[in-house]
Amino acid sequence: MKRTVIVVAAILAVLAAAYLFAVMPGERAGDRLAPFTQAPIAHRGLFDNGSDAPENSLAAFQRAADAGYAVELDVQMTADGMVVVSHDTSQLRVAGVDREIPDMTAAEVADLRLFGTDEPMPTLAEALDVVGGRVPLLVELKVGAGGDAAGLAEATAELLDGYEGAYAVQSFNPFALQWFKDNRPEVLRGILAADFLGWADPDPDAEARPEGAMGFALSNLMADFLCRPNFVNYQFECFGQPSFSLVRALTGVDCLAWTVKSDEDLEAARATDAAGFVFDSFEPAACPMRAQDPGPEQLAAMEELEEVTFPTGDMPTEEDELQVEELDEEETGAVERQVAAQEPVRAASLFKNKAKTYYYRSKLSRDERAAYDAIVRVCQTPKDTSRREKISLSKMMKEDDACNLVWVARRAVFYDHPELFGFYNNLEGCIGASTPYSSNGKIDYIYAIIYTPYRNYEKEMKEFNKAVDKFMKGIDLTQPKAKVALQIHDKICQWAFYDNQVLNGKRTDLGHTAYGVLVRSGYGNKHGAVCAGYAMAYLYLLQQAGIEAAYVHGEAGSNRSDTGGHAWNVVKLGSDWYETDVTWDDDGADLKRMMKDWAKRNGKDHAFKHLRTSARDSAYVAKLQHSMYNITTSRMTDFNPGNTYTYYYYDGCWWDLCGSSVHIRECDQRYSDDSYGVKLMKLAPKAKGTKWTWTKSKNAKKTTAKKASAKKSNTYVLPDSSKRKYKTSELKKFSNHKLFLARNELFAKHGCGFKNKELREFFGSKSWYKVKIKAGTYGIGVLTTIEQHNANAMLKIEKKRKSPYI
């Protein structure tokens, strides 16, 4: 009897140990799960299948991101290796087609339309672009038993590797998560589960739920040993399931809950103590990322805040060092009360901008965008140095790192918002950050503040708004956008003149801003400005006309060795970006005035070397007047016959060439000591090129004939890259540019098309290249095993080098 007891006890101990081994999760998500708990997670986006934003559509993702919700989406892989966003394997419910995603090609999937709308089924790459890091992203890998779980995981990981926003992966399939555990252990991963065996009310839209041994294992989290998840996402109605409750009690694993479909469900989900929840079919009444009206307790807390003293001061005449103030514990508490109280409604701001999108904001990371938005908010009350706008960070970080993202965001704000010209004189001295008290030097939030008030705010902004209204009254906005942009361009050239007093001044002046062009420079010169003022004014006026544009800066001159600091614009017309330089397109009278001033200074000003002969050489003046539009008017000249326009990356910079003049973006630290400007110039829009009409001339005919006679090459960058696996030591010998071309050559050999203009032109010059597969419709699955090895090896080297071609 005693032996029997011992044997039974031993068996039970072994079973208990086996159970613990099976259900034990991996490293806890901890703070890494915070992005998914700060706001509800919109299931398949913020969708309505009876609207033009159906589930898992780009429109639904856009709506969710705009509303501040985290986004959950489902991914599957097509027969040719493309990762697409879809929940159902069969597309009968979703698109009225009785076919399954794994049996369809990317091209066939691209023809599907969701729920009778015009919305196509998006690729994961397209979804990442739309969300753009603004909100957290929860990616579910949908792959059934017997499916290629590892293949889907790998293809998804390759797309997520270059994504800058917060994201996590989850799946019902432990083998898909196992791939991430083994190959991307740093990526947050979660197991999806429910009480499958006792599930009385299954989702009618769901796939067939697992049954038998697999259903038992997943219901009880006994497949966790395969993937060691960082968190569990369990159906909220099933939180009382015994094994799940036991696992939570034993391990303290972090949990999310799915899927909440009403306010009643929401209350039930909150009662489970889940860290966060997934919702659809309704919109939660209170999203944490939305401002709520203050209540009595909040108003009382706001009164306490009046006792806190914050720094004030006059607008300095020269730029100070970057400023950061650190609040002690008492001050931090007071500021926290202010933020929690949600400040009262303020007077309407005089800052107005009708832009639908802001280019640089759209390219920032999630944390940088949060800082950007906070800076815009504090700028709306430019005299209020007591205002603090909280920036919640996606993770704990060092104070210096948090401040650096504020500095990047601050620069982006002023590239996007020319109406904030009043801060331009001393950007670093006016807008800054305050850090909360921290005992270990790490923080998860920071504040945007105004250090010094903008004292001339009302006067200058009223003048500016009045001038903008006057300028725009003469612009016919019913014309095509290209003609509107041209009309604004020409009118600036009529209004403004190049103000040498600004250029020669020892201090930064309003002539560097849109105010200088539209009103006057700080020297009292009406409509006086330098290149930055021209570019800022053109950007702002285009924004008011509903035309997307951006401000860029760098160097320009008649050739590379003869350049000075410069600013100009890129403008989006249709689907293409075009370069334009309003300063150089201004009339010859201004150039002559500039030449006279230059002569008085004995030619010592480097910025005017490219104008030495302009007063005497009309051809040179014409060469400088070169807006990149495919339009010719008496004010804006087309390309001169024989000139060519090219746009390429070389020696760390983007170069724009027209004839013998050159524009160079400051996108490499070697060419600038402005690290924040350099970062943003790397994000600046890149013109896709222009088409031009040759004027009648012998030179034009020769050029056309020369182009027609060009022969295509049959050479390869790496001729044997499809035949043998290259060693890393071999590939490291190649330049970044050669690796970029060689990696894409593998796809070109299979007839893959490219969205990148350089790749299209490069492979288009090869006699062996013929497009068979549309750009954006294929994945790495089109390559052979050897080619995949070489492509991944090259990409790994490029990433390690931080190649600009990735």
Solvent accessible surface area in square Angstrom, and as a share of the most:
residue,aa,sasa,rsa
1,M,188,0.84
2,K,159,0.67
3,R,193,0.70
4,T,77,0.45
5,V,84,0.48
6,I,103,0.52
7,V,73,0.42
8,V,71,0.41
9,A,53,0.41
10,A,53,0.41
11,I,93,0.47
12,L,107,0.53
13,A,62,0.48
14,V,99,0.57
15,L,106,0.53
16,A,52,0.40
17,A,60,0.46
18,A,54,0.42
19,Y,47,0.18
20,L,70,0.35
21,F,126,0.53
22,A,11,0.09
23,V,1,0.00
24,M,79,0.35
25,P,15,0.09
26,G,23,0.22
27,E,132,0.59
28,R,129,0.47
29,A,3,0.02
30,G,40,0.38
31,D,97,0.50
32,R,90,0.33
33,L,5,0.02
34,A,30,0.24
35,P,9,0.06
36,F,2,0.01
37,T,49,0.29
38,Q,64,0.28
39,A,5,0.04
40,P,8,0.05
41,I,0,0.00
42,A,1,0.00
43,H,20,0.09
44,R,9,0.03
45,G,2,0.02
46,L,19,0.09
47,F,38,0.16
48,D,72,0.37
49,N,50,0.25
50,G,77,0.74
51,S,37,0.24
52,D,110,0.57
53,A,2,0.02
54,P,0,0.00
55,E,5,0.02
56,N,5,0.03
57,S,0,0.00
58,L,40,0.20
59,A,27,0.21
60,A,0,0.00
61,F,0,0.00
62,Q,69,0.30
63,R,102,0.37
64,A,0,0.00
65,A,8,0.07
66,D,97,0.50
67,A,18,0.14
68,G,10,0.09
69,Y,0,0.00
70,A,0,0.00
71,V,0,0.00
72,E,2,0.01
73,L,0,0.00
74,D,0,0.00
75,V,0,0.00
76,Q,5,0.02
77,M,41,0.18
78,T,5,0.03
79,A,66,0.51
80,D,39,0.20
81,G,9,0.09
82,M,15,0.07
83,V,4,0.02
84,V,3,0.01
85,V,1,0.01
86,S,3,0.02
87,H,13,0.06
88,D,10,0.05
89,T,37,0.21
90,S,37,0.24
91,Q,0,0.00
92,L,104,0.52
93,R,80,0.29
94,V,8,0.05
95,A,23,0.18
96,G,56,0.54
97,V,49,0.28
98,D,109,0.57
99,R,97,0.35
100,E,81,0.36
101,I,0,0.00
102,P,68,0.43
103,D,95,0.49
104,M,4,0.02
105,T,53,0.31
106,A,6,0.04
107,A,59,0.45
108,E,63,0.28
109,V,3,0.01
110,A,45,0.35
111,D,112,0.58
112,L,13,0.06
113,R,105,0.38
114,L,3,0.02
115,F,49,0.20
116,G,81,0.78
117,T,24,0.14
118,D,132,0.68
119,E,36,0.16
120,P,47,0.30
121,M,8,0.03
122,P,0,0.00
123,T,20,0.12
124,L,0,0.00
125,A,43,0.33
126,E,69,0.31
127,A,0,0.00
128,L,14,0.07
129,D,117,0.60
130,V,36,0.20
131,V,0,0.00
132,G,20,0.19
133,G,1,0.01
134,R,43,0.16
135,V,3,0.02
136,P,5,0.03
137,L,0,0.00
138,L,1,0.00
139,V,0,0.00
140,E,9,0.04
141,L,2,0.01
142,K,32,0.13
143,V,29,0.17
144,G,52,0.50
145,A,104,0.81
146,G,92,0.88
147,G,39,0.38
148,D,86,0.45
149,A,8,0.07
150,A,51,0.40
151,G,19,0.18
152,L,4,0.02
153,A,0,0.00
154,E,64,0.29
155,A,10,0.08
156,T,0,0.00
157,A,2,0.02
158,E,45,0.20
159,L,60,0.30
160,L,2,0.01
161,D,52,0.27
162,G,65,0.62
163,Y,28,0.11
164,E,133,0.60
165,G,9,0.08
166,A,24,0.19
167,Y,46,0.17
168,A,0,0.00
169,V,0,0.00
170,Q,2,0.01
171,S,0,0.00
172,F,59,0.24
173,N,20,0.10
174,P,4,0.03
175,F,96,0.40
176,A,0,0.00
177,L,0,0.00
178,Q,54,0.24
179,W,35,0.12
180,F,1,0.00
181,K,57,0.24
182,D,90,0.47
183,N,68,0.35
184,R,54,0.20
185,P,82,0.52
186,E,115,0.52
187,V,11,0.06
188,L,9,0.04
189,R,15,0.06
190,G,0,0.00
191,I,3,0.02
192,L,6,0.03
193,A,0,0.00
194,A,0,0.00
195,D,37,0.19
196,F,6,0.03
197,L,95,0.47
198,G,53,0.51
199,W,22,0.08
200,A,102,0.79
201,D,117,0.60
202,P,53,0.34
203,D,39,0.20
204,P,131,0.83
205,D,48,0.25
206,A,43,0.33
207,E,75,0.33
208,A,106,0.82
209,R,87,0.32
210,P,37,0.23
211,E,130,0.58
212,G,51,0.49
213,A,90,0.70
214,M,85,0.38
215,G,0,0.00
216,F,104,0.43
217,A,24,0.19
218,L,10,0.05
219,S,1,0.01
220,N,18,0.09
221,L,2,0.01
222,M,56,0.25
223,A,8,0.06
224,D,2,0.01
225,F,83,0.35
226,L,34,0.17
227,C,0,0.00
228,R,47,0.17
229,P,0,0.00
230,N,4,0.02
231,F,0,0.00
232,V,0,0.00
233,N,1,0.00
234,Y,0,0.00
235,Q,14,0.06
236,F,13,0.05
237,E,108,0.48
238,C,16,0.10
239,F,18,0.07
240,G,66,0.64
241,Q,18,0.08
242,P,107,0.68
243,S,14,0.09
244,F,0,0.00
245,S,45,0.29
246,L,83,0.41
247,V,1,0.00
248,R,65,0.24
249,A,86,0.66
250,L,96,0.48
251,T,28,0.16
252,G,32,0.30
253,V,9,0.05
254,D,20,0.10
255,C,5,0.03
256,L,0,0.00
257,A,0,0.00
258,W,31,0.11
259,T,13,0.08
260,V,0,0.00
261,K,88,0.37
262,S,33,0.21
263,D,76,0.39
264,E,126,0.57
265,D,36,0.19
266,L,10,0.05
267,E,108,0.48
268,A,48,0.37
269,A,2,0.02
270,R,129,0.47
271,A,81,0.63
272,T,23,0.14
273,D,116,0.60
274,A,22,0.17
275,A,50,0.39
276,G,8,0.07
277,F,24,0.10
278,V,2,0.01
279,F,2,0.01
280,D,9,0.05
281,S,83,0.53
282,F,42,0.17
283,E,75,0.34
284,P,3,0.02
285,A,94,0.73
286,A,51,0.40
287,C,2,0.01
288,P,92,0.58
289,M,89,0.40
290,R,95,0.35
291,A,83,0.64
292,Q,86,0.38
293,D,131,0.68
294,P,42,0.26
295,G,26,0.25
296,P,118,0.74
297,E,150,0.67
298,Q,55,0.24
299,L,84,0.42
300,A,53,0.41
301,A,18,0.14
302,M,30,0.13
303,E,119,0.53
304,E,89,0.40
305,L,25,0.12
306,E,148,0.66
307,E,152,0.68
308,V,32,0.18
309,T,119,0.69
310,F,22,0.09
311,P,62,0.39
312,T,100,0.58
313,G,25,0.24
314,D,105,0.54
315,M,51,0.23
316,P,33,0.21
317,T,111,0.64
318,E,129,0.58
319,E,100,0.45
320,D,68,0.35
321,E,151,0.68
322,L,70,0.35
323,Q,58,0.26
324,V,68,0.39
325,E,37,0.17
326,E,102,0.46
327,L,7,0.04
328,D,75,0.39
329,E,115,0.51
330,E,142,0.63
331,E,58,0.26
332,T,16,0.09
333,G,26,0.25
334,A,2,0.02
335,V,0,0.00
336,E,56,0.25
337,R,96,0.35
338,Q,9,0.04
339,V,35,0.20
340,A,64,0.50
341,A,1,0.00
342,Q,61,0.27
343,E,42,0.19
344,P,73,0.46
345,V,153,0.88
346,R,79,0.29
347,A,95,0.74
348,A,100,0.77
349,S,30,0.19
350,L,42,0.21
351,F,18,0.07
352,K,119,0.51
353,N,31,0.16
354,K,151,0.64
355,A,18,0.14
356,K,180,0.76
357,T,79,0.46
358,Y,47,0.18
359,Y,22,0.08
360,Y,0,0.00
361,R,60,0.22
362,S,51,0.33
363,K,95,0.40
364,L,4,0.02
365,S,23,0.15
366,R,22,0.08
367,D,14,0.07
368,E,13,0.06
369,R,11,0.04
370,A,27,0.21
371,A,0,0.00
372,Y,3,0.01
373,D,41,0.21
374,A,0,0.00
375,I,0,0.00
376,V,33,0.19
377,R,94,0.34
378,V,0,0.00
379,C,0,0.00
380,Q,52,0.23
381,T,25,0.14
382,P,3,0.02
383,K,95,0.40
384,D,35,0.18
385,T,9,0.05
386,S,50,0.32
387,R,25,0.09
388,R,4,0.01
389,E,22,0.10
390,K,59,0.25
391,I,1,0.01
392,S,47,0.30
393,L,3,0.02
394,S,17,0.11
395,K,125,0.53
396,M,78,0.35
397,M,23,0.10
398,K,123,0.52
399,E,36,0.16
400,D,107,0.55
401,D,70,0.36
402,A,0,0.00
403,C,9,0.06
404,N,65,0.33
405,L,18,0.09
406,V,0,0.00
407,W,9,0.03
408,V,8,0.05
409,A,0,0.00
410,R,4,0.02
411,R,39,0.14
412,A,0,0.00
413,V,0,0.00
414,F,12,0.05
415,Y,14,0.05
416,D,5,0.03
417,H,11,0.05
418,P,5,0.03
419,E,6,0.03
420,L,2,0.01
421,F,5,0.02
422,G,5,0.04
423,F,0,0.00
424,Y,61,0.23
425,N,39,0.20
426,N,0,0.00
427,L,16,0.08
428,E,23,0.10
429,G,0,0.00
430,C,0,0.00
431,I,0,0.00
432,G,0,0.00
433,A,0,0.00
434,S,0,0.00
435,T,1,0.01
436,P,4,0.02
437,Y,100,0.38
438,S,21,0.14
439,S,105,0.68
440,N,109,0.56
441,G,31,0.30
442,K,92,0.39
443,I,6,0.03
444,D,62,0.32
445,Y,37,0.14
446,I,0,0.00
447,Y,0,0.00
448,A,0,0.00
449,I,1,0.00
450,I,1,0.01
451,Y,16,0.06
452,T,16,0.09
453,P,6,0.04
454,Y,5,0.02
455,R,124,0.45
456,N,84,0.43
457,Y,17,0.07
458,E,72,0.32
459,K,117,0.50
460,E,19,0.09
461,M,0,0.00
462,K,123,0.52
463,E,50,0.22
464,F,0,0.00
465,N,25,0.13
466,K,155,0.66
467,A,14,0.11
468,V,12,0.07
469,D,86,0.44
470,K,136,0.58
471,F,0,0.00
472,M,30,0.13
473,K,172,0.73
474,G,44,0.42
475,I,12,0.06
476,D,65,0.34
477,L,95,0.47
478,T,127,0.74
479,Q,50,0.22
480,P,87,0.55
481,K,113,0.48
482,A,31,0.24
483,K,112,0.48
484,V,4,0.03
485,A,0,0.00
486,L,15,0.07
487,Q,57,0.25
488,I,0,0.00
489,H,0,0.00
490,D,21,0.11
491,K,37,0.16
492,I,0,0.00
493,C,1,0.01
494,Q,110,0.49
495,W,56,0.19
496,A,5,0.04
497,F,52,0.21
498,Y,23,0.09
499,D,2,0.01
500,N,11,0.05
501,Q,95,0.42
502,V,2,0.01
503,L,53,0.26
504,N,73,0.37
505,G,26,0.25
506,K,212,0.90
507,R,112,0.41
508,T,45,0.26
509,D,1,0.00
510,L,22,0.11
511,G,0,0.00
512,H,42,0.19
513,T,3,0.02
514,A,0,0.00
515,Y,3,0.01
516,G,0,0.00
517,V,0,0.00
518,L,2,0.01
519,V,18,0.10
520,R,75,0.27
521,S,2,0.02
522,G,40,0.38
523,Y,78,0.29
524,G,48,0.46
525,N,36,0.18
526,K,152,0.65
527,H,47,0.21
528,G,0,0.00
529,A,0,0.00
530,V,3,0.02
531,C,19,0.11
532,A,8,0.06
533,G,0,0.00
534,Y,2,0.01
535,A,2,0.02
536,M,10,0.05
537,A,0,0.00
538,Y,0,0.00
539,L,2,0.01
540,Y,5,0.02
541,L,0,0.00
542,L,0,0.00
543,Q,10,0.04
544,Q,23,0.10
545,A,20,0.16
546,G,29,0.28
547,I,3,0.01
548,E,56,0.25
549,A,7,0.05
550,A,2,0.02
551,Y,13,0.05
552,V,0,0.00
553,H,26,0.11
554,G,3,0.03
555,E,39,0.18
556,A,2,0.01
557,G,0,0.00
558,S,13,0.08
559,N,70,0.36
560,R,84,0.31
561,S,105,0.68
562,D,25,0.13
563,T,10,0.06
564,G,10,0.10
565,G,63,0.61
566,H,18,0.08
567,A,3,0.02
568,W,4,0.01
569,N,0,0.00
570,V,0,0.00
571,V,0,0.00
572,K,66,0.28
573,L,23,0.12
574,G,70,0.67
575,S,81,0.52
576,D,43,0.22
577,W,22,0.08
578,Y,38,0.14
579,E,3,0.01
580,T,1,0.01
581,D,4,0.02
582,V,3,0.01
583,T,11,0.06
584,W,12,0.04
585,D,2,0.01
586,D,3,0.02
587,D,39,0.20
588,G,22,0.21
589,A,60,0.46
590,D,7,0.04
591,L,7,0.03
592,K,109,0.46
593,R,100,0.37
594,M,13,0.06
595,M,13,0.06
596,K,138,0.59
597,D,39,0.20
598,W,35,0.12
599,A,60,0.46
600,K,163,0.69
601,R,57,0.21
602,N,117,0.60
603,G,20,0.19
604,K,166,0.70
605,D,34,0.17
606,H,85,0.38
607,A,29,0.22
608,F,2,0.01
609,K,68,0.29
610,H,19,0.08
611,L,2,0.01
612,R,114,0.42
613,T,57,0.33
614,S,3,0.02
615,A,40,0.31
616,R,185,0.68
617,D,54,0.28
618,S,92,0.60
619,A,66,0.51
620,Y,36,0.14
621,V,21,0.12
622,A,31,0.24
623,K,62,0.26
624,L,1,0.01
625,Q,27,0.12
626,H,7,0.03
627,S,2,0.02
628,M,6,0.03
629,Y,3,0.01
630,N,75,0.38
631,I,42,0.21
632,T,89,0.52
633,T,44,0.26
634,S,117,0.76
635,R,86,0.31
636,M,1,0.00
637,T,37,0.22
638,D,16,0.08
639,F,10,0.04
640,N,45,0.23
641,P,47,0.29
642,G,25,0.24
643,N,30,0.15
644,T,66,0.39
645,Y,18,0.07
646,T,60,0.35
647,Y,34,0.13
648,Y,84,0.32
649,Y,36,0.14
650,Y,126,0.48
651,D,65,0.33
652,G,7,0.06
653,C,1,0.00
654,W,44,0.16
655,W,23,0.08
656,D,1,0.01
657,L,46,0.23
658,C,5,0.03
659,G,32,0.31
660,S,58,0.37
661,S,2,0.01
662,V,4,0.02
663,H,4,0.02
664,I,4,0.02
665,R,1,0.00
666,E,31,0.14
667,C,1,0.01
668,D,27,0.14
669,Q,92,0.41
670,R,157,0.57
671,Y,52,0.20
672,S,18,0.12
673,D,142,0.74
674,D,36,0.19
675,S,56,0.36
676,Y,43,0.16
677,G,0,0.00
678,V,6,0.04
679,K,82,0.35
680,L,0,0.00
681,M,0,0.00
682,K,109,0.46
683,L,53,0.26
684,A,2,0.02
685,P,3,0.02
686,K,71,0.30
687,A,5,0.04
688,K,98,0.42
689,G,15,0.14
690,T,17,0.10
691,K,169,0.72
692,W,54,0.19
693,T,95,0.55
694,W,66,0.23
695,T,69,0.40
696,K,209,0.89
697,S,38,0.24
698,K,168,0.71
699,N,78,0.40
700,A,6,0.05
701,K,151,0.64
702,K,142,0.60
703,T,24,0.14
704,T,72,0.42
705,A,62,0.48
706,K,155,0.66
707,K,113,0.48
708,A,88,0.68
709,S,79,0.51
710,A,77,0.60
711,K,191,0.81
712,K,132,0.56
713,S,42,0.27
714,N,105,0.54
715,T,79,0.46
716,Y,83,0.32
717,V,27,0.15
718,L,8,0.04
719,P,87,0.55
720,D,42,0.22
721,S,0,0.00
722,S,36,0.24
723,K,157,0.66
724,R,97,0.35
725,K,108,0.46
726,Y,15,0.06
727,K,143,0.61
728,T,69,0.40
729,S,72,0.46
730,E,49,0.22
731,L,0,0.00
732,K,107,0.45
733,K,168,0.71
734,F,41,0.17
735,S,67,0.43
736,N,40,0.21
737,H,64,0.29
738,K,70,0.30
739,L,0,0.00
740,F,13,0.05
741,L,13,0.07
742,A,0,0.00
743,R,34,0.13
744,N,17,0.09
745,E,1,0.00
746,L,0,0.00
747,F,27,0.11
748,A,2,0.01
749,K,58,0.25
750,H,60,0.27
751,G,3,0.03
752,C,0,0.00
753,G,4,0.04
754,F,17,0.07
755,K,148,0.63
756,N,68,0.35
757,K,68,0.29
758,E,66,0.30
759,L,8,0.04
760,R,109,0.40
761,E,100,0.45
762,F,55,0.23
763,F,0,0.00
764,G,31,0.30
765,S,50,0.33
766,K,17,0.07
767,S,68,0.44
768,W,60,0.21
769,Y,29,0.11
770,K,149,0.63
771,V,85,0.49
772,K,159,0.67
773,I,50,0.26
774,K,149,0.63
775,A,24,0.19
776,G,35,0.34
777,T,14,0.08
778,Y,37,0.14
779,G,15,0.15
780,I,35,0.18
781,G,40,0.39
782,V,27,0.16
783,L,9,0.05
784,T,71,0.41
785,T,105,0.61
786,I,54,0.28
787,E,5,0.02
788,Q,54,0.24
789,H,72,0.32
790,N,0,0.00
791,A,5,0.04
792,N,52,0.27
793,A,17,0.13
794,M,0,0.00
795,L,39,0.20
796,K,152,0.64
797,I,10,0.05
798,E,0,0.00
799,K,78,0.33
800,K,167,0.71
801,R,90,0.33
802,K,173,0.73
803,S,7,0.04
804,P,65,0.41
805,Y,39,0.15
806,I,106,0.54
